[in-house]
């Protein structure tokens, strides 16, 4: 090298890595010339993809001007995620080696679902995760990590505020002249980078939305990006004022903060969770954290195991994925179905915000968004993606739903809502029907609880006991106000279903109905359309002439209009106690009243039991 010529930072970093025994990483990919607009083939990181996208050139032939805005946005976000996967691994290697060189302590944290940190206003005013301004890859800023651990320590630790401020520093411009106004902390937290590409296109699709005093059906997908199945390496370093003991204490606090509070946004919907809540453990380098023994959480929690056989629960990338947001949406729907029979729509909306949160600033006296008291997450064995045994076979998932709340009464209510939801319906596509085959395609799902305390048998008294307990909980928590009319509407205006005086629930024996696991994987097309799989209730539904489409859409719904009838199978693993549930909403509507009378006259359903709602 000529005299006076400087080494590149890559060469200096590689030399430093060799000196401390770290193997040098693969050379970083070169970037485009500054005076040229990079094409897709030259883009090297997600931020460049977003900043340099030119729809008229870069995406020529992939869509046209007549396509919806959301479709264009989806395409761009897909290309952004692709840039992360295809070219950024060498950069992650270098950045994490740098963390290893600088940090006194390394905390390796795995997020089994999704993580969102940042929320900056990005392309087309869409919320984006934090992307590093220099490297262009997703990361978690040190300020975000520091904010989580500092806030947690201030509220949950027995140490004095002075200890917290000593570790993390403080700024108090309002302090009097005889007091210190600012100080450097004894511990520095470094930016945290993923260990592997993890940027993934995501979607939030509200199905039901409040419009004045009605909850209208109208799915509205909003594409965004999040980090999926990400592992972060968080580095902690002592400053000139600190010691190794300070770093160790800060690491312990950080572990506990992540266990209890999570990281980033949408934590109440299962994002940013690092471990199973009921165990309160954190995976650090493949081992259980010692800090888990110290946690005294402010959260009340319960866990509920389940199995699911489904026609599919598709994410934006068409992968079959069961996410916490899907379960959260189901619980919100059934909460409204119950609550609107006890109180006015206005009071229901306010209490719904207390449970699940809301960005509507009119729902509380402070005129600010409401933070919900309930957190929902799900752990799926083998990851969030569902598995199947081939084409035309059901997707399967086995897992645990975790419910948490800072309010014990709220947790009890949500537990009962979950129990009701599993027995009356399903989740994902075809949630309103049992798993079967129709027109050569799989339809519906079978969602069963594997916790004995959550299961309900073919027993009227057992059902009435559960519903009476739910009634008492609602009366104790909800504001007593006259319920509205709350009709589910018709095929032109579809509104929230409500379990009121115009709803009917029937239990129908299903002793001879096959469990999905008892249908051979190559026989679903043949067996899935027969009564042994359909069950008596669903078989009656298909023969009744009320099914949507060619039948009566005012009863069975149609494309983009949900059915007014739910049918779900229960206890198929125990034939002697197996049954199906028919739930019909809005029987005051003439066509649905006809279907109700058809149920009453049916010889096929002669063994049915009607449940009279105890409210």
C-alpha positions in Angstrom: 0.0 0.0 0.0 1.4 3.4 -1.0 2.5 5.8 1.8 -0.4 7.9 3.0 -3.1 5.7 1.5 -5.7 4.8 4.0 -7.2 1.3 4.5 -10.9 0.9 3.9 -13.1 0.4 7.0 -13.7 -3.2 5.8 -10.0 -3.9 5.8 -9.5 -2.3 9.2 -12.4 -4.2 10.7 -11.1 -7.5 9.2 -7.6 -6.9 10.7 -9.1 -6.0 14.1 -11.3 -9.1 14.0 -8.2 -11.3 13.3 -6.3 -9.8 16.2 -9.1 -10.8 18.7 -9.7 -14.2 17.1 -12.9 -13.5 15.2 -13.1 -15.0 11.7 -13.4 -12.3 9.0 -16.8 -12.3 7.3 -17.6 -12.6 3.7 -16.7 -9.3 1.8 -19.7 -7.0 1.6 -21.4 -6.7 -1.8 -20.5 -3.6 -3.8 -23.1 -0.9 -4.2 -24.1 1.0 -7.3 -22.3 4.1 -8.5 -23.6 7.3 -6.9 -24.2 9.0 -10.2 -26.4 6.2 -11.5 -30.0 5.4 -10.5 -29.8 1.7 -9.3 -32.0 -0.8 -11.0 -33.6 -3.7 -9.1 -30.7 -6.0 -10.0 -28.3 -3.5 -8.3 -30.2 -2.7 -5.2 -28.4 -4.1 -2.1 -30.6 -3.3 0.8 -34.2 -2.7 1.8 -33.9 1.1 2.3 -32.4 1.5 -1.2 -35.3 -0.5 -2.7 -37.8 1.9 -1.0 -35.9 5.1 -1.9 -35.0 4.2 -5.5 -38.3 2.6 -6.6 -39.5 4.0 -10.0 -42.8 2.4 -10.9 -42.5 3.4 -14.5 -39.1 1.6 -15.0 -38.3 -0.7 -12.2 -41.6 -2.5 -12.1 -42.5 -2.3 -15.8 -44.7 -5.3 -16.8 -45.5 -6.3 -13.2 -48.6 -4.2 -13.0 -50.4 -1.4 -14.8 -51.9 1.9 -13.8 -55.4 0.4 -13.5 -54.4 -1.8 -10.6 -55.3 -0.6 -7.0 -52.9 1.4 -5.0 -52.7 -1.4 -2.4 -51.5 -3.9 -5.1 -48.7 -1.6 -6.1 -47.7 -1.1 -2.5 -47.7 -4.9 -1.9 -45.4 -5.4 -4.9 -42.9 -2.8 -3.6 -42.9 -4.3 -0.1 -42.3 -7.7 -1.6 -39.3 -6.4 -3.5 -38.0 -4.7 -0.3 -38.2 -8.0 1.6 -36.5 -9.8 -1.3 -33.6 -7.3 -1.2 -33.0 -8.2 2.5 -33.1 -12.0 1.8 -30.9 -11.9 -1.3 -28.0 -9.6 -0.4 -27.9 -8.6 3.3 -26.5 -11.7 5.1 -22.8 -10.6 4.8 -23.8 -7.2 6.2 -25.5 -8.7 9.2 -22.4 -10.8 9.8 -20.1 -7.8 9.9 -22.5 -5.7 12.0 -22.8 -8.5 14.6 -19.1 -9.1 14.6 -18.7 -5.4 15.4 -21.1 -5.7 18.3 -19.0 -8.6 19.6 -15.9 -6.6 19.4 -17.4 -3.6 21.3 -19.7 -5.1 23.9 -18.9 -6.3 27.3 -22.1 -8.4 27.5 -24.1 -9.9 24.6 -27.8 -10.7 25.0 -29.0 -12.9 22.2 -32.8 -12.7 22.1 -35.2 -14.8 19.8 -38.6 -13.6 18.9 -40.6 -16.6 17.7 -43.4 -14.6 16.0 -43.1 -11.1 14.6 -41.4 -7.9 15.8 -42.2 -4.3 14.9 -40.0 -1.5 16.1 -39.9 2.0 14.6 -43.1 2.9 12.9 -41.6 5.7 10.8 -43.7 7.3 8.1 -42.3 5.8 5.0 -43.2 5.2 1.3 -46.8 6.3 0.6 -47.3 7.3 4.2 -47.0 3.6 5.2 -45.6 2.7 8.6 -42.2 1.0 8.2 -40.0 -0.7 10.7 -36.8 1.1 11.7 -34.3 0.9 8.8 -30.7 1.9 9.6 -29.9 5.2 7.9 -26.5 4.1 6.8 -26.7 0.4 6.2 -30.3 0.3 5.1 -31.2 -2.9 6.9 -33.8 -3.4 9.7 -32.5 -3.0 13.2 -33.6 -2.0 16.7 -32.2 1.4 17.8 -30.4 1.5 21.1 -32.8 4.2 22.2 -35.7 1.8 21.8 -34.0 -0.9 23.9 -32.9 1.6 26.5 -36.4 3.1 26.7 -37.9 -0.4 27.5 -35.4 -1.3 30.2 -35.3 2.1 31.8 -39.1 2.4 32.0 -39.4 -1.1 33.4 -36.7 -0.5 36.0 -38.3 2.8 37.1 -41.7 1.1 37.7 -40.8 -2.5 38.8 -37.5 -2.4 40.7 -36.9 -1.9 44.4 -33.8 0.1 43.7 -33.9 3.8 44.0 -34.5 6.1 41.1 -31.0 7.4 41.6 -29.6 3.9 40.8 -31.6 3.8 37.5 -30.4 7.2 36.6 -26.8 6.3 37.4 -26.9 3.3 35.1 -28.7 4.9 32.1 -28.1 8.6 32.6 -30.6 11.5 32.8 -31.4 14.9 31.6 -33.3 17.3 33.8 -33.2 20.9 32.5 -35.7 22.0 35.2 -33.4 21.0 38.0 -32.4 23.8 40.4 -28.9 25.3 40.2 -27.6 23.3 43.2 -28.6 20.0 41.5 -27.1 18.2 38.6 -29.0 18.7 35.4 -27.6 15.9 33.3 -25.3 12.9 33.5 -23.8 10.2 31.3 -24.9 6.7 32.3 -22.5 4.0 33.4 -23.9 1.6 30.8 -24.3 2.1 27.1 -26.6 -0.1 25.0 -25.7 -0.6 21.3 -28.0 -0.8 18.3 -29.2 -4.4 17.8 -29.0 -6.1 14.4 -30.7 -9.3 13.3 -28.4 -12.3 12.8 -30.1 -13.3 9.5 -32.5 -11.7 7.0 -35.9 -11.4 8.6 -37.8 -8.6 6.8 -41.2 -9.8 5.9 -44.3 -8.3 4.3 -47.2 -8.2 6.8 -50.8 -7.2 6.7 -53.4 -5.9 9.1 -57.0 -6.6 7.9 -59.8 -5.4 10.2 -62.9 -7.4 9.3 -65.4 -5.4 11.4 -65.4 -1.7 12.0 -67.3 0.7 14.2 -69.4 3.2 12.2 -71.4 5.4 14.7 -73.5 2.9 16.6 -73.1 0.0 14.2 -70.3 -2.5 13.6 -70.1 -2.9 9.8 -68.5 -5.8 7.9 -65.8 -4.6 5.5 -62.4 -6.2 5.3 -59.7 -3.5 4.7 -56.2 -4.8 4.2 -53.3 -2.6 5.1 -49.9 -3.8 4.0 -46.9 -3.1 6.1 -43.5 -4.7 7.1 -42.3 -6.5 10.2 -39.5 -8.7 11.3 -40.3 -12.4 11.3 -38.6 -15.1 13.5 -35.8 -12.8 14.2 -32.8 -13.2 16.6 -31.2 -10.0 17.9 -27.8 -9.6 19.5 -28.0 -6.8 22.0 -24.6 -5.4 23.2 -24.1 -3.7 26.5 -20.9 -1.7 27.2 -19.6 0.1 30.3 -18.8 3.7 29.9 -15.9 5.6 31.5 -18.1 6.0 34.6 -19.2 2.4 34.8 -18.1 -1.1 35.9 -18.7 -4.7 34.9 -21.1 -5.0 37.8 -23.2 -2.1 36.3 -23.3 -3.9 33.0 -24.4 -7.2 34.6 -27.2 -5.5 36.5 -28.4 -3.7 33.4 -28.4 -7.0 31.5 -30.5 -8.6 34.2 -33.0 -5.7 34.1 -33.1 -5.9 30.3 -33.9 -9.7 30.4 -36.7 -9.1 32.9 -38.1 -6.2 30.9 -38.2 -8.2 27.7 -39.9 -11.1 29.5 -42.6 -9.0 31.0 -43.2 -6.2 28.6 -41.9 -7.3 25.2 -40.3 -5.0 22.7 -41.7 -2.7 20.0 -45.3 -2.1 19.0 -48.5 -4.2 18.8 -47.4 -6.3 21.8 -51.0 -6.8 22.8 -51.5 -8.6 19.5 -48.6 -11.0 20.0 -45.8 -9.0 18.4 -42.5 -8.5 20.2 -42.9 -11.4 22.6 -39.7 -13.3 23.5 -41.0 -16.3 25.4 -44.1 -18.1 26.8 -45.8 -15.8 29.3 -46.8 -18.5 31.8 -43.2 -19.8 32.1 -41.5 -16.3 32.1 -38.3 -17.6 30.4 -36.1 -15.9 27.9 -34.0 -17.8 25.4 -30.4 -16.5 25.6 -27.9 -18.4 23.6 -30.1 -21.5 23.8 -30.4 -21.4 27.6 -33.0 -20.3 30.0 -32.3 -16.9 31.5 -31.5 -16.8 35.2 -33.5 -13.5 35.3 -36.7 -15.5 34.8 -36.4 -16.6 38.4 -36.6 -13.0 39.5 -39.7 -11.9 37.6 -42.7 -10.8 39.5 -45.0 -9.8 36.7 -47.9 -7.3 37.0 -49.7 -9.4 34.4 -52.4 -12.0 35.3 -52.2 -14.8 32.7 -53.7 -18.1 31.6 -52.8 -20.6 28.8 -55.1 -22.7 26.7 -53.8 -25.6 24.5 -55.6 -26.4 21.2 -55.4 -28.3 17.9 -56.6 -27.0 14.6 -57.4 -28.6 11.2 -58.1 -26.0 8.6 -58.6 -25.3 4.9 -56.0 -22.6 5.4 -55.2 -19.3 7.2 -53.3 -17.3 4.7 -51.0 -14.4 5.3 -50.2 -11.7 2.7 -47.6 -13.9 1.0 -50.0 -16.8 0.7 -48.2 -18.8 3.3 -50.4 -20.7 5.7 -49.7 -19.0 9.0 -51.6 -18.8 12.3 -50.9 -15.5 14.0 -52.0 -13.9 17.2 -53.8 -11.2 15.3 -56.2 -13.9 13.9 -57.1 -15.1 17.4 -57.4 -11.5 18.6 -59.9 -10.8 15.8 -62.0 -13.8 16.7 -62.1 -12.8 20.4 -63.1 -9.2 19.5 -66.0 -10.5 17.3 -67.4 -12.8 20.0 -66.9 -10.2 22.7 -69.1 -7.8 20.7 -71.6 -10.6 20.1 -72.0 -11.0 23.8 -71.5 -7.4 25.1 -74.0 -5.8 22.7 -76.8 -7.9 24.4 -76.0 -6.3 27.8 -75.2 -2.6 27.0 -75.6 0.1 24.4 -73.3 0.2 21.4 -71.6 3.3 22.8 -70.7 1.6 26.1 -69.7 -1.6 24.3 -67.3 0.4 22.1 -65.7 2.1 25.2 -65.3 -1.2 27.1 -63.9 -2.9 23.9 -61.2 -0.2 23.8 -60.4 -0.9 27.5 -59.8 -4.6 26.7 -58.2 -4.5 23.2 -57.1 -0.9 22.8 -58.2 1.7 20.3 -56.8 4.7 18.4 -60.1 6.5 18.6 -59.4 9.5 20.9 -63.1 10.1 21.7 -63.4 6.9 23.8 -61.8 8.3 26.9 -61.8 11.5 28.9 -58.1 12.2 28.2 -58.8 12.4 24.4 -56.0 10.0 23.7 -55.7 6.5 22.2 -56.7 3.8 24.7 -54.2 1.2 25.7 -55.9 -2.2 26.1 -55.5 -4.3 29.2 -55.4 -7.6 27.4 -52.4 -9.2 25.6 -52.9 -12.2 23.3 -50.1 -14.4 21.9 -49.9 -17.9 20.5 -47.1 -20.5 20.4 -47.4 -23.0 17.6 -45.3 -26.2 17.7 -42.8 -26.0 14.9 -43.4 -22.3 14.2 -46.4 -20.2 13.0 -46.6 -21.9 9.6 -49.2 -24.7 9.4 -48.3 -28.0 7.9 -50.2 -30.5 5.7 -49.6 -33.8 4.0 -50.1 -32.7 0.4 -52.6 -31.1 -1.9 -56.3 -31.4 -0.8 -55.4 -32.3 2.7 -56.1 -30.1 5.8 -53.5 -27.9 7.4 -52.7 -28.8 11.0 -51.5 -26.8 14.0 -51.0 -27.7 17.6 -50.2 -24.9 20.1 -51.1 -22.8 23.1 -53.0 -19.5 23.3 -51.7 -17.2 26.0 -54.0 -14.6 27.5 -52.7 -11.8 29.8 -54.3 -8.8 31.5 -53.3 -6.3 34.1 -57.0 -6.6 35.3 -58.0 -10.0 36.7 -61.7 -9.4 35.9 -60.8 -8.6 32.3 -58.7 -11.8 32.0 -61.6 -13.9 33.4 -64.0 -12.4 30.8 -61.6 -13.1 27.9 -61.1 -16.7 29.1 -64.9 -17.2 28.8 -65.1 -15.5 25.5 -62.3 -17.8 24.1 -64.2 -20.8 25.5 -67.4 -19.7 23.7 -65.5 -18.9 20.5 -63.9 -22.4 20.2 -67.3 -24.1 20.7 -69.4 -21.9 18.4 -67.0 -21.4 15.6 -63.6 -21.6 14.1 -60.7 -19.4 12.9 -59.4 -18.4 9.5 -61.0 -19.2 6.2 -64.2 -21.1 6.6 -64.5 -20.3 10.3 -68.3 -20.6 10.1 -68.3 -24.3 9.0 -66.8 -27.6 10.2 -64.0 -29.1 8.1 -65.4 -30.9 5.0 -65.1 -31.0 1.2 -67.4 -29.3 -1.2 -67.0 -28.8 -5.0 -63.7 -30.6 -4.9 -62.2 -28.2 -2.3 -61.6 -28.3 1.4 -63.9 -26.0 3.4 -64.1 -24.9 7.0 -62.0 -25.9 10.0 -62.1 -28.0 13.2 -60.8 -26.1 16.2 -60.7 -28.1 19.4 -59.5 -27.3 22.9 -57.2 -29.9 24.4 -57.6 -28.6 28.0 -60.3 -30.6 29.8 -61.3 -27.5 31.8 -62.1 -25.6 28.6 -64.2 -28.4 27.0 -68.0 -28.4 26.9 -69.8 -31.7 26.4 -73.2 -32.5 24.9 -74.9 -31.4 28.2 -77.5 -28.7 28.5 -76.7 -28.0 32.1 -73.0 -27.7 31.4 -73.7 -25.1 28.7 -76.1 -23.1 30.9 -73.7 -23.1 33.8 -71.0 -21.6 31.5 -73.3 -19.1 29.9 -74.7 -18.0 33.3 -71.1 -17.4 34.5 -70.4 -15.4 31.4 -73.6 -13.4 32.1 -72.6 -12.6 35.7 -69.1 -11.5 34.6 -70.5 -9.2 32.0 -73.0 -7.7 34.4 -70.2 -7.0 36.9 -67.9 -5.4 34.3 -70.1 -3.7 31.7 -72.0 -0.4 32.3 -75.7 -1.3 32.6 -77.4 0.5 29.7 -80.3 -0.4 27.3 -78.9 -2.5 24.4 -79.6 -1.3 20.9 -81.6 -3.2 18.3 -78.4 -4.6 16.8 -79.7 -6.5 13.8 -77.1 -8.4 11.8 -78.6 -6.7 8.7 -79.0 -8.3 5.2 -77.0 -8.8 2.1 -76.7 -5.1 1.4 -75.6 -4.0 4.9 -73.9 -6.6 7.0 -73.6 -5.8 10.7 -72.2 -7.4 13.8 -73.9 -10.6 14.9 -75.3 -10.4 18.5 -76.3 -13.2 20.9 -79.6 -11.5 21.9 -83.3 -12.5 21.8 -83.1 -12.9 18.1 -80.3 -15.5 18.2 -80.8 -19.3 18.5 -78.3 -22.0 19.5 -78.9 -25.8 19.0 -76.8 -28.8 20.0 -77.0 -31.7 17.5 -75.5 -35.1 18.3 -72.6 -36.2 16.1 -71.8 -39.7 17.4 -71.0 -41.1 14.0 -69.1 -38.0 12.6 -65.4 -38.7 11.8 -62.6 -36.8 13.4 -60.4 -35.1 10.8 -57.4 -37.2 11.8 -59.5 -40.4 11.0 -59.9 -39.4 7.4 -57.1 -40.8 5.2 -55.0 -37.9 3.7 -55.8 -39.1 0.2 -59.5 -39.6 0.8 -60.7 -36.1 1.6 -62.2 -35.4 -1.8 -64.1 -38.7 -1.6 -65.1 -38.9 2.1 -65.2 -35.2 2.8 -68.6 -34.6 1.1 -70.4 -37.4 2.8 -72.4 -37.3 6.0 -69.8 -39.2 8.0 -67.6 -36.2 7.7 -70.2 -33.4 7.3 -72.2 -34.4 10.4 -75.9 -34.2 10.7 -76.1 -30.4 11.1 -73.9 -29.5 8.1 -75.5 -32.2 6.0 -78.9 -30.7 6.8 -77.6 -27.3 5.9 -76.5 -28.4 2.4 -79.9 -30.1 1.8 -82.0 -27.3 3.2 -81.8 -25.0 0.2 -80.8 -22.0 2.4 -77.0 -22.2 1.7 -75.6 -19.0 0.2 -74.8 -18.6 -3.5 -77.5 -20.7 -5.3 -79.5 -20.8 -2.1 -80.7 -17.9 0.1 -77.9 -15.3 0.7 -80.1 -13.7 3.4 -79.4 -16.8 5.4 -76.2 -18.3 4.1 -74.5 -15.2 2.9 -72.6 -14.9 -0.4 -69.3 -13.7 -1.7 -68.1 -10.9 0.6 -71.2 -11.3 2.8 -70.6 -13.6 5.9 -73.2 -16.2 6.5 -75.8 -15.6 9.3 -75.4 -19.2 10.4 -72.5 -20.7 12.2 -72.0 -24.5 12.5 -69.1 -26.0 14.5 -68.2 -29.6 15.6 -67.1 -30.4 19.1 -65.6 -33.4 21.0 -65.1 -35.5 17.8 -62.3 -37.3 19.6 -65.0 -38.8 22.0 -67.8 -40.2 19.8 -70.1 -40.8 22.7 -70.0 -37.1 23.6 -69.5 -35.6 20.1 -71.9 -33.0 18.8 -72.3 -30.0 16.5 -73.6 -26.5 17.3 -75.9 -24.5 15.1 -75.9 -20.8 15.9 -78.4 -18.6 13.9 -78.4 -14.8 14.2 -81.2 -12.4 13.3 -84.3 -14.7 13.3 -86.5 -11.7 13.2 -85.7 -11.5 9.4 -88.3 -13.4 7.4 -85.9 -15.7 5.5 -84.0 -16.6 8.6 -87.2 -17.3 10.4 -88.1 -19.8 7.7 -84.7 -21.5 8.3 -85.4 -21.6 12.0 -88.8 -23.3 11.3 -87.1 -25.8 9.0 -84.7 -26.7 11.8 -87.7 -27.3 14.1 -89.4 -29.6 11.6 -86.4 -31.6 10.6 -86.5 -35.3 11.3 -82.7 -35.5 10.7 -82.2 -33.1 13.6 -84.7 -34.7 16.0 -82.1 -35.2 18.7 -81.2 -31.5 18.9 -81.2 -29.5 22.1 -82.0 -25.8 22.1 -80.1 -23.6 24.4 -82.1 -20.6 25.8 -79.6 -17.8 26.5 -79.8 -16.9 30.3 -80.0 -13.2 29.7 
